[in-house]
Amino acid sequence: MILTHSVKVCLATQPCDLRKSFDTLSVVVRNELREDPLSRKVFVFLNRQGDRVKMLYWDGSGLWILMKRLERGRFFRPRPTADGEVKLALKPEALEMLLSGIDLKDGMQRAWYELPEK
């Protein structure tokens, strides 16, 4: 799967049980995010602890699930801009930053991602 800069990204603002798979994540996308899971958007979910992320994506022929578990540290969970907001639209660059350990609010890299000096 190749994510280009034209891909739309939808981040769920509430923690998600990441034991869910294709069908149950699709139900979350439909019922909670009010989106179509086959819309070619990348749907991003974080668990309550913030140490795991799971993404659901339809490429036109099937659904992809990508998951990452951090061995140390946490992903920064962006806060909704309004009460009751269940999703945030992110640019693909912002998703890359989030997955790289960058706090989107402050633009700071988290300690778990810092590379050792040579």
N, CA, C and O atoms as a MOPAC input file, in Angstrom:
PM7 MOZYME 1SCF
protein

 N      0.85000 1    -1.17500 1     0.00000 1
 C      0.00000 1     0.00000 1     0.00000 1
 C      0.89000 1     1.23100 1     0.00000 1
 O      1.85000 1     1.32200 1     0.76600 1
 N      0.56500 1     2.15900 1    -0.85600 1
 C      1.31300 1     3.40600 1    -0.94600 1
 C      0.35500 1     4.54700 1    -0.65100 1
 O     -0.65400 1     4.71600 1    -1.33600 1
 N      0.67900 1     5.33400 1     0.38000 1
 C     -0.13900 1     6.48800 1     0.71300 1
 C      0.47600 1     7.71300 1     0.07000 1
 O      1.63100 1     8.05200 1     0.33000 1
 N     -0.29200 1     8.36700 1    -0.76000 1
 C      0.18700 1     9.57200 1    -1.41900 1
 C     -0.34900 1    10.79000 1    -0.68500 1
 O     -1.14500 1    10.66500 1     0.24600 1
 N      0.08400 1    11.94600 1    -1.10100 1
 C     -0.36600 1    13.18800 1    -0.47600 1
 C     -1.81700 1    13.50600 1    -0.80400 1
 O     -2.39900 1    14.41200 1    -0.20900 1
 N     -2.41200 1    12.77000 1    -1.74700 1
 C     -3.81200 1    13.01000 1    -2.08400 1
 C     -4.76600 1    12.17100 1    -1.24000 1
 O     -5.97900 1    12.36900 1    -1.31200 1
 N     -4.24800 1    11.24000 1    -0.44200 1
 C     -5.08600 1    10.40300 1     0.40600 1
 C     -5.63000 1    11.22100 1     1.56200 1
 O     -4.90500 1    12.00500 1     2.17500 1
 N     -6.90900 1    11.03400 1     1.85700 1
 C     -7.52100 1    11.71700 1     2.99500 1
 C     -7.41100 1    10.82600 1     4.21700 1
 O     -7.53900 1     9.60500 1     4.12600 1
 N     -7.17200 1    11.44700 1     5.35700 1
 C     -6.96400 1    10.72500 1     6.60300 1
 C     -8.01500 1    11.16600 1     7.61300 1
 O     -8.25400 1    12.36000 1     7.79100 1
 N     -8.64000 1    10.19500 1     8.27100 1
 C     -9.65500 1    10.46700 1     9.27600 1
 C     -9.22100 1     9.79200 1    10.57300 1
 O     -9.11600 1     8.56600 1    10.63000 1
 N     -8.96900 1    10.58100 1    11.60900 1
 C     -8.52400 1    10.07100 1    12.90300 1
 C     -9.68700 1    10.05800 1    13.87800 1
 O    -10.33700 1    11.08200 1    14.08900 1
 N     -9.95200 1     8.89600 1    14.47800 1
 C    -10.97300 1     8.79900 1    15.52200 1
 C    -10.43300 1     9.46600 1    16.77800 1
 O     -9.31000 1     9.18100 1    17.19400 1
 N    -11.21200 1    10.34700 1    17.38500 1
 C    -10.73700 1    11.08400 1    18.56100 1
 C    -10.87100 1    10.27500 1    19.84600 1
 O    -10.19100 1    10.56300 1    20.83200 1
 N    -11.73900 1     9.26800 1    19.84500 1
 C    -11.93600 1     8.44200 1    21.03100 1
 C    -11.10300 1     7.16400 1    20.93200 1
 O    -10.90300 1     6.64800 1    19.83200 1
 N    -10.61500 1     6.64800 1    22.05300 1
 C     -9.86100 1     5.39100 1    22.02000 1
 C    -10.71300 1     4.26400 1    21.45300 1
 O    -11.93800 1     4.27000 1    21.57100 1
 N    -10.04600 1     3.30900 1    20.84300 1
 C    -10.73300 1     2.19100 1    20.20200 1
 C    -10.13000 1     0.87900 1    20.71000 1
 O     -8.92800 1     0.79700 1    20.96200 1
 N    -10.96000 1    -0.12400 1    20.85500 1
 C    -10.50400 1    -1.46900 1    21.19100 1
 C     -9.85400 1    -2.04500 1    19.93500 1
 O    -10.54500 1    -2.38000 1    18.97400 1
 N     -8.53900 1    -2.15800 1    19.94500 1
 C     -7.82700 1    -2.56100 1    18.73100 1
 C     -7.80400 1    -4.06500 1    18.51500 1
 O     -7.06600 1    -4.55900 1    17.66300 1
 N     -8.61200 1    -4.80100 1    19.28400 1
 C     -8.81800 1    -6.21300 1    18.96700 1
 C     -9.76900 1    -6.34100 1    17.78400 1
 O     -9.90200 1    -7.41500 1    17.19800 1
 N    -10.42500 1    -5.24800 1    17.44100 1
 C    -11.35100 1    -5.24400 1    16.31000 1
 C    -10.58200 1    -5.47400 1    15.01500 1
 O     -9.41900 1    -5.09200 1    14.88600 1
 N    -11.26300 1    -6.11100 1    14.05500 1
 C    -10.63800 1    -6.38100 1    12.77000 1
 C    -11.44300 1    -5.72200 1    11.65500 1
 O    -12.13200 1    -4.73000 1    11.89400 1
 N    -11.36300 1    -6.25600 1    10.45800 1
 C    -11.94900 1    -5.62800 1     9.27000 1
 C    -13.42000 1    -5.24400 1     9.44900 1
 O    -13.78700 1    -4.07800 1     9.29700 1
 N    -14.24700 1    -6.22100 1     9.77100 1
 C    -15.69100 1    -5.97500 1     9.81500 1
 C    -16.08900 1    -5.06200 1    10.96400 1
 O    -16.88700 1    -4.14400 1    10.77200 1
 N    -15.54800 1    -5.29700 1    12.15500 1
 C    -15.95500 1    -4.48100 1    13.29700 1
 C    -15.38900 1    -3.06500 1    13.21700 1
 O    -16.04000 1    -2.12400 1    13.67000 1
 N    -14.19200 1    -2.89000 1    12.64900 1
 C    -13.69200 1    -1.52900 1    12.42500 1
 C    -14.53300 1    -0.80600 1    11.37500 1
 O    -14.76700 1     0.39800 1    11.47800 1
 N    -14.98800 1    -1.55100 1    10.36100 1
 C    -15.87300 1    -0.95200 1     9.34800 1
 C    -17.16800 1    -0.46300 1     9.98000 1
 O    -17.68900 1     0.58500 1     9.59600 1
 N    -17.69200 1    -1.21300 1    10.94900 1
 C    -18.90300 1    -0.79400 1    11.66300 1
 C    -18.62300 1     0.47900 1    12.46500 1
 O    -19.46400 1     1.37800 1    12.49900 1
 N    -17.46800 1     0.57000 1    13.10400 1
 C    -17.09900 1     1.78400 1    13.84700 1
 C    -17.03600 1     2.97200 1    12.88300 1
 O    -17.52600 1     4.05600 1    13.19600 1
 N    -16.43900 1     2.76600 1    11.72600 1
 C    -16.34400 1     3.84600 1    10.73700 1
 C    -17.74400 1     4.30400 1    10.32600 1
 O    -18.01400 1     5.50300 1    10.26800 1
 N    -18.63100 1     3.34900 1    10.04300 1
 C    -19.99400 1     3.69600 1     9.60400 1
 C    -20.81500 1     4.33900 1    10.72000 1
 O    -21.39500 1     5.40800 1    10.53400 1
 N    -20.86100 1     3.68600 1    11.87500 1
 C    -21.79100 1     4.09900 1    12.92600 1
 C    -21.27900 1     5.23000 1    13.81300 1
 O    -22.05800 1     6.09500 1    14.21200 1
 N    -19.99500 1     5.24000 1    14.12400 1
 C    -19.47800 1     6.25900 1    15.03500 1
 C    -18.86900 1     7.45300 1    14.30800 1
 O    -19.06700 1     8.60000 1    14.70700 1
 N    -18.12500 1     7.17500 1    13.23600 1
 C    -17.49000 1     8.27200 1    12.49200 1
 C    -18.38900 1     8.81700 1    11.39100 1
 O    -18.11400 1     9.87800 1    10.83200 1
 N    -19.46200 1     8.09500 1    11.07900 1
 C    -20.40600 1     8.49300 1    10.02000 1
 C    -19.69800 1     8.65600 1     8.67200 1
 O    -19.91500 1     9.62900 1     7.95000 1
 N    -18.85100 1     7.68300 1     8.35800 1
 C    -18.08900 1     7.68200 1     7.10300 1
 C    -18.29300 1     6.35400 1     6.40100 1
 O    -18.76900 1     5.39300 1     7.00500 1
 N    -17.93800 1     6.29900 1     5.13800 1
 C    -17.98900 1     5.06900 1     4.35800 1
 C    -16.61800 1     4.41000 1     4.40900 1
 O    -15.64200 1     5.00300 1     3.94800 1
 N    -16.51400 1     3.19500 1     4.95700 1
 C    -15.20400 1     2.54600 1     5.04300 1
 C    -14.58900 1     2.22900 1     3.67700 1
 O    -13.39500 1     1.94100 1     3.59100 1
 N    -15.38800 1     2.27900 1     2.61700 1
 C    -14.89200 1     2.01500 1     1.26500 1
 C    -14.62200 1     3.30600 1     0.49800 1
 O    -14.60300 1     3.30500 1    -0.73300 1
 N    -14.41600 1     4.39900 1     1.21300 1
 C    -14.27100 1     5.71200 1     0.58100 1
 C    -12.83900 1     6.05000 1     0.18000 1
 O    -12.58000 1     7.15000 1    -0.30900 1
 N    -11.91300 1     5.12600 1     0.37900 1
 C    -10.49500 1     5.34400 1     0.07000 1
 C     -9.83400 1     6.35900 1     0.99500 1
 O     -8.80600 1     6.94600 1     0.65500 1
 N    -10.43100 1     6.56000 1     2.16400 1
 C     -9.78200 1     7.34100 1     3.21400 1
 C     -9.03800 1     6.36400 1     4.11100 1
 O     -9.39600 1     5.18800 1     4.18500 1
 N     -8.01400 1     6.84100 1     4.78500 1
 C     -7.33100 1     6.05900 1     5.80100 1
 C     -7.97600 1     6.41200 1     7.13200 1
 O     -7.97900 1     7.57400 1     7.53600 1
 N     -8.52300 1     5.41100 1     7.81300 1
 C     -9.15100 1     5.61000 1     9.11400 1
 C     -8.16600 1     5.16400 1    10.18700 1
 O     -7.69100 1     4.02800 1    10.17100 1
 N     -7.86300 1     6.06200 1    11.11500 1
 C     -6.81300 1     5.83800 1    12.10500 1
 C     -7.44400 1     5.75200 1    13.49500 1
 O     -8.25300 1     6.59500 1    13.88300 1
 N     -7.05100 1     4.70400 1    14.23600 1
 C     -7.55700 1     4.46500 1    15.57900 1
 C     -6.38700 1     4.26200 1    16.53500 1
 O     -5.41600 1     3.58000 1    16.20600 1
 N     -6.48800 1     4.85800 1    17.71600 1
 C     -5.50200 1     4.65500 1    18.78100 1
 C     -6.18400 1     3.93400 1    19.93900 1
 O     -7.37500 1     4.12800 1    20.18400 1
 N     -5.42700 1     3.10500 1    20.64700 1
 C     -5.98900 1     2.46300 1    21.83200 1
 C     -5.95800 1     3.43200 1    23.00900 1
 O     -5.40000 1     4.52500 1    22.91500 1
 N     -6.56400 1     3.01400 1    24.11800 1
 C     -6.67800 1     3.88800 1    25.29600 1
 C     -5.31100 1     4.27800 1    25.84900 1
 O     -5.11800 1     5.42500 1    26.25100 1
 N     -4.35500 1     3.34200 1    25.87600 1
 C     -3.03100 1     3.62900 1    26.42000 1
 C     -2.19400 1     4.49200 1    25.48100 1
 O     -1.23500 1     5.12800 1    25.91700 1
 N     -2.54500 1     4.51900 1    24.20400 1
 C     -1.80600 1     5.33000 1    23.24500 1
 C     -0.52100 1     4.69600 1    22.75200 1
 O      0.31400 1     5.36900 1    22.14600 1
 N     -0.35600 1     3.39800 1    23.00700 1
 C      0.86800 1     2.73700 1    22.54500 1
 C      0.65300 1     1.88500 1    21.29400 1
 O      1.57800 1     1.23100 1    20.81300 1
 N     -0.57700 1     1.89800 1    20.77300 1
 C     -0.88500 1     1.14600 1    19.55400 1
 C     -1.75300 1     1.99200 1    18.63700 1
 O     -2.58500 1     2.78400 1    19.08000 1
 N     -1.53000 1     1.79500 1    17.35000 1
 C     -2.33800 1     2.46900 1    16.33700 1
 C     -2.73500 1     1.42400 1    15.30700 1
 O     -1.94900 1     0.54000 1    14.96500 1
 N     -3.95800 1     1.53600 1    14.81900 1
 C     -4.44200 1     0.64700 1    13.76900 1
 C     -5.09500 1     1.51500 1    12.70500 1
 O     -5.81100 1     2.46600 1    13.01900 1
 N     -4.84100 1     1.17900 1    11.43500 1
 C     -5.39000 1     1.94400 1    10.32400 1
 C     -6.15900 1     1.01600 1     9.39600 1
 O     -5.73000 1    -0.10700 1     9.13000 1
 N     -7.29200 1     1.49100 1     8.91000 1
 C     -8.14400 1     0.75400 1     7.98000 1
 C     -8.19400 1     1.53900 1     6.68300 1
 O     -8.43000 1     2.74700 1     6.69100 1
 N     -7.97100 1     0.85100 1     5.56100 1
 C     -7.92500 1     1.53900 1     4.26400 1
 C     -8.46600 1     0.62700 1     3.16600 1
 O     -8.10600 1    -0.54800 1     3.09900 1
 N     -9.32100 1     1.16200 1     2.31500 1
 C     -9.86000 1     0.46300 1     1.15300 1
 C     -9.09400 1     0.92900 1    -0.07600 1
 O     -9.08200 1     2.12300 1    -0.37300 1
 N     -8.44900 1     0.00700 1    -0.80100 1
 C     -7.64200 1     0.38700 1    -1.96100 1
 C     -8.36000 1     0.18300 1    -3.28800 1
 O     -7.76600 1     0.35400 1    -4.35200 1
 N     -9.62700 1    -0.18000 1    -3.22700 1
 C    -10.38800 1    -0.40600 1    -4.45000 1
 C    -10.65000 1    -1.87400 1    -4.70300 1
 O    -11.60200 1    -2.22500 1    -5.40100 1
 N     -9.81400 1    -2.73900 1    -4.14300 1
 C    -10.02400 1    -4.17800 1    -4.33500 1
 C    -10.16400 1    -4.92100 1    -3.01100 1
 O    -10.56400 1    -6.08600 1    -2.99500 1
 N     -9.84200 1    -4.26400 1    -1.91000 1
 C     -9.95300 1    -4.91000 1    -0.61100 1
 C     -9.52600 1    -3.96600 1     0.50100 1
 O     -8.96000 1    -2.89800 1     0.26600 1
 N     -9.81500 1    -4.39900 1     1.70800 1
 C     -9.45600 1    -3.60600 1     2.88300 1
 C     -8.06700 1    -3.98200 1     3.37800 1
 O     -7.68600 1    -5.15200 1     3.38100 1
 N     -7.33000 1    -2.97800 1     3.79000 1
 C     -6.02900 1    -3.14100 1     4.43200 1
 C     -6.18600 1    -2.80200 1     5.90200 1
 O     -6.94300 1    -1.90100 1     6.26200 1
 N     -5.46600 1    -3.52700 1     6.75200 1
 C     -5.29700 1    -3.13500 1     8.14900 1
 C     -3.80400 1    -3.04300 1     8.39900 1
 O     -3.04900 1    -3.97000 1     8.10700 1
 N     -3.40000 1    -1.92700 1     8.93700 1
 C     -2.00800 1    -1.73700 1     9.34900 1
 C     -2.02500 1    -1.45900 1    10.83600 1
 O     -2.88600 1    -0.72800 1    11.32600 1
 N     -1.07400 1    -2.04100 1    11.56300 1
 C     -1.03000 1    -1.83600 1    12.99400 1
 C      0.41000 1    -1.65800 1    13.44300 1
 O      1.32500 1    -2.29300 1    12.91900 1
 N      0.59100 1    -0.78500 1    14.42200 1
 C      1.91000 1    -0.58200 1    15.00200 1
 C      1.77500 1    -0.58700 1    16.51200 1
 O      0.87300 1     0.03700 1    17.07100 1
 N      2.70000 1    -1.31400 1    17.17700 1
 C      2.76800 1    -1.34300 1    18.63700 1
 C      4.12000 1    -0.79200 1    19.05000 1
 O      5.16400 1    -1.27100 1    18.60600 1
 N      4.08800 1     0.21100 1    19.90000 1
 C      5.33300 1     0.77400 1    20.40500 1
 C      5.85700 1    -0.08400 1    21.54900 1
 O      5.08400 1    -0.55400 1    22.38400 1
 N      7.13700 1    -0.28300 1    21.58500 1
 C      7.75000 1    -1.01600 1    22.68600 1
 C      7.91600 1    -0.11400 1    23.91100 1
 O      7.88300 1    -0.58700 1    25.04700 1
 N      8.09500 1     1.18300 1    23.67200 1
 C      8.18800 1     2.18000 1    24.74200 1
 C      7.47500 1     3.43100 1    24.27200 1
 O      7.40100 1     3.70400 1    23.07400 1
 N      6.95200 1     4.18800 1    25.21900 1
 C      6.36800 1     5.48300 1    24.88500 1
 C      4.93300 1     5.40700 1    24.41800 1
 O      4.30300 1     4.35000 1    24.45900 1
 N      4.42800 1     6.53600 1    23.97500 1
 C      3.03200 1     6.68300 1    23.56100 1
 C      2.95400 1     7.55600 1    22.31400 1
 O      3.81400 1     8.40200 1    22.07100 1
 N      1.90400 1     7.32800 1    21.53100 1
 C      1.57800 1     8.23700 1    20.44300 1
 C      0.85500 1     9.43700 1    21.04100 1
 O      0.13500 1     9.30200 1    22.03100 1
 N      1.04300 1    10.59100 1    20.45300 1
 C      0.31600 1    11.77800 1    20.87400 1
 C     -1.07300 1    11.72200 1    20.25700 1
 O     -1.21100 1    11.59400 1    19.04000 1
 N     -2.10200 1    11.81800 1    21.09000 1
 C     -3.48800 1    11.80200 1    20.59600 1
 C     -3.96500 1    13.24400 1    20.43700 1
 O     -4.13800 1    13.94400 1    21.43400 1
 N     -4.17900 1    13.70000 1    19.20300 1
 C     -4.70100 1    15.05200 1    19.01800 1
 C     -6.07700 1    15.20200 1    19.67100 1
 O     -6.89400 1    14.28200 1    19.64100 1
 N     -6.31200 1    16.33800 1    20.24100 1
 C     -7.57800 1    16.60700 1    20.91400 1
 C     -8.58500 1    17.16600 1    19.91400 1
 O     -8.21900 1    17.91600 1    19.00900 1
 N     -9.86400 1    16.79500 1    20.08200 1
 C    -10.89100 1    17.37500 1    19.20100 1
 C    -10.98700 1    18.87800 1    19.41300 1
 O    -10.73400 1    19.37900 1    20.50800 1
 N    -11.34900 1    19.57900 1    18.37200 1
 C    -11.45900 1    21.03300 1    18.46400 1
 C    -12.78800 1    21.47500 1    19.06600 1
 O    -12.92300 1    22.61600 1    19.50900 1
 N    -13.77600 1    20.56900 1    19.08300 1
 C    -15.08500 1    20.89000 1    19.65000 1
 C    -15.56500 1    19.70900 1    20.49000 1
 O    -15.19900 1    18.56200 1    20.23400 1
 N    -16.39900 1    20.00800 1    21.50800 1
 C    -16.96000 1    18.94100 1    22.33500 1
 C    -17.80000 1    18.01000 1    21.48000 1
 O    -18.56400 1    18.45500 1    20.62300 1
 N    -17.65400 1    16.72300 1    21.71900 1
 C    -18.44500 1    15.73600 1    20.99300 1
 C    -17.92500 1    15.40200 1    19.60900 1
 O    -18.52800 1    14.59100 1    18.90600 1
 N    -16.82200 1    16.00700 1    19.20100 1
 C    -16.25800 1    15.72500 1    17.88200 1
 C    -15.63400 1    14.32400 1    17.90600 1
 O    -14.76200 1    14.04400 1    18.72900 1
 N    -16.07900 1    13.45500 1    17.01000 1
 C    -15.64300 1    12.05500 1    17.02700 1
 C    -14.51200 1    11.76600 1    16.04800 1
 O    -13.92600 1    10.68300 1    16.07400 1
 N    -14.20400 1    12.73100 1    15.18400 1
 C    -13.14700 1    12.50500 1    14.19200 1
 C    -12.46100 1    13.80800 1    13.84700 1
 O    -13.01900 1    14.89600 1    13.99000 1
 N    -11.23000 1    13.65900 1    13.38600 1
 C    -10.46100 1    14.79700 1    12.90100 1
 C     -9.93700 1    14.45500 1    11.51300 1
 O     -9.50400 1    13.32800 1    11.26900 1
 N     -9.97500 1    15.40800 1    10.62200 1
 C     -9.35500 1    15.23600 1     9.31000 1
 C     -7.89300 1    15.64200 1     9.43700 1
 O     -7.58100 1    16.72100 1     9.94100 1
 N     -7.00400 1    14.77400 1     8.98000 1
 C     -5.57000 1    15.06500 1     9.00200 1
 C     -5.02900 1    15.04600 1     7.58700 1
 O     -5.53900 1    14.32900 1     6.72700 1
 N     -4.00700 1    15.82800 1     7.35200 1
 C     -3.26400 1    15.73300 1     6.10000 1
 C     -2.36100 1    14.50400 1     6.21300 1
 O     -1.97300 1    14.12600 1     7.31900 1
 N     -2.02400 1    13.87900 1     5.09100 1
 C     -1.11400 1    12.72600 1     5.15200 1
 C      0.20400 1    13.04800 1     5.85600 1
 O      0.77800 1    12.19000 1     6.52700 1
 N      0.67800 1    14.27500 1     5.70400 1
 C      1.91000 1    14.68600 1     6.37400 1
 C      1.74700 1    14.66500 1     7.89300 1
 O      2.67500 1    14.30300 1     8.61600 1
 N      0.56400 1    15.05200 1     8.37200 1
 C      0.29800 1    15.04400 1     9.80800 1
 C      0.24900 1    13.60800 1    10.33200 1
 O      0.71400 1    13.34100 1    11.44000 1
 N     -0.30900 1    12.68600 1     9.54900 1
 C     -0.31300 1    11.28100 1     9.95200 1
 C      1.11200 1    10.76000 1    10.04900 1
 O      1.45200 1    10.05200 1    10.99700 1
 N      1.93700 1    11.10200 1     9.08600 1
 C      3.34200 1    10.68200 1     9.12300 1
 C      4.03800 1    11.23900 1    10.36300 1
 O      4.82600 1    10.54000 1    11.00000 1
 N      3.75100 1    12.48200 1    10.70200 1
 C      4.34000 1    13.08200 1    11.89200 1
 C      3.85500 1    12.37100 1    13.15200 1
 O      4.65100 1    12.07400 1    14.04400 1
 N      2.55300 1    12.09800 1    13.22900 1
 C      1.98800 1    11.40200 1    14.37700 1
 C      2.65700 1    10.04400 1    14.56000 1
 O      3.02200 1     9.67900 1    15.67800 1
 N      2.82300 1     9.29100 1    13.46800 1
 C      3.43700 1     7.96700 1    13.52600 1
 C      4.93300 1     8.03500 1    13.80300 1
 O      5.54000 1     7.03900 1    14.19800 1
 N      5.52500 1     9.20100 1    13.59900 1
 C      6.95600 1     9.39600 1    13.85300 1
 C      7.23100 1     9.94700 1    15.24800 1
 O      8.37800 1    10.22100 1    15.59700 1
 N      6.18000 1    10.10500 1    16.03900 1
 C      6.37100 1    10.55300 1    17.41200 1
 C      6.37700 1    12.04300 1    17.59600 1
 O      6.87100 1    12.53600 1    18.61000 1
 N      5.84700 1    12.77100 1    16.65300 1
 C      5.83300 1    14.22900 1    16.76700 1
 C      4.48600 1    14.67900 1    17.31600 1
 O      3.43400 1    14.30700 1    16.79600 1
 N      4.53400 1    15.47300 1    18.36000 1
 C      3.34200 1    16.05100 1    18.97000 1
 C      2.82400 1    17.11100 1    18.00300 1
 O      3.48800 1    18.12500 1    17.78700 1
 N      1.65600 1    16.89000 1    17.42300 1
 C      1.13200 1    17.79500 1    16.40300 1
 C      0.80900 1    19.17800 1    16.96400 1
 O      0.82900 1    20.16500 1    16.22900 1
 N      0.51700 1    19.25400 1    18.24700 1
 C      0.17600 1    20.54300 1    18.85200 1
 C      1.41500 1    21.42100 1    18.98900 1
 O      1.39300 1    22.60000 1    18.63800 1
 N      2.49800 1    20.83300 1    19.50300 1
 C      3.69600 1    21.61200 1    19.78800 1
 C      4.80100 1    21.43800 1    18.75500 1
 O      5.78800 1    22.17200 1    18.77200 1
 N      4.64000 1    20.46900 1    17.85300 1
 C      5.66600 1    20.22600 1    16.84300 1
 C      6.95500 1    19.67300 1    17.42700 1
 O      8.02500 1    19.84300 1    16.84200 1
 N      6.86400 1    19.02000 1    18.56500 1
 C      8.04700 1    18.48500 1    19.24100 1
 C      8.09800 1    16.97200 1    19.08300 1
 O      7.07300 1    16.29200 1    19.13200 1
 N      9.30000 1    16.46000 1    18.89500 1
 C      9.50000 1    15.03100 1    18.82900 1
 C      9.50300 1    14.45400 1    20.23400 1
 O     10.08000 1    15.04400 1    21.14800 1
 N      8.87000 1    13.32200 1    20.41100 1
 C      8.84200 1    12.67400 1    21.71800 1
 C     10.11900 1    11.88600 1    21.93500 1
 O     10.76500 1    11.46700 1    20.97500 1
 N     10.48200 1    11.68500 1    23.18100 1
 C     11.74300 1    11.03200 1    23.52400 1
 C     11.85800 1     9.62100 1    22.95500 1
 O     12.96400 1     9.20100 1    22.61700 1
 N     10.77000 1     8.87800 1    22.83500 1
 C     10.86000 1     7.50100 1    22.35500 1
 C     11.32600 1     7.43500 1    20.91900 1
 O     11.76300 1     6.37600 1    20.46800 1
 N     11.24900 1     8.51500 1    20.19600 1
 C     11.61500 1     8.47800 1    18.79000 1
 C     12.99400 1     9.07800 1    18.51800 1
 O     13.54100 1     8.87600 1    17.43400 1
 N     13.55400 1     9.79200 1    19.45200 1
 C     14.83000 1    10.45200 1    19.21700 1
 C     15.91200 1     9.42500 1    18.87900 1
 O     16.06300 1     8.41500 1    19.56600 1
 N     16.64400 1     9.69400 1    17.83000 1
 C     17.70500 1     8.79400 1    17.40900 1
 C     18.96800 1     9.07300 1    18.21300 1
 O     19.26000 1    10.22700 1    18.52700 1
 N     19.72200 1     8.02200 1    18.55100 1
 C     20.96500 1     8.26000 1    19.31300 1
 C     21.96000 1     9.04100 1    18.48400 1
 O     22.01300 1     8.90400 1    17.26200 1
 N     22.75400 1     9.86700 1    19.16200 1
 C     23.78300 1    10.64900 1    18.46700 1
 C     24.93100 1     9.73500 1    18.08500 1
 O     25.24600 1     8.78000 1    18.79400 1
 N     25.54900 1    10.04000 1    16.96200 1
 C     26.68500 1     9.21900 1    16.47500 1
 C     27.98300 1     9.75600 1    16.99200 1
 O     29.04200 1     9.20500 1    16.69300 1

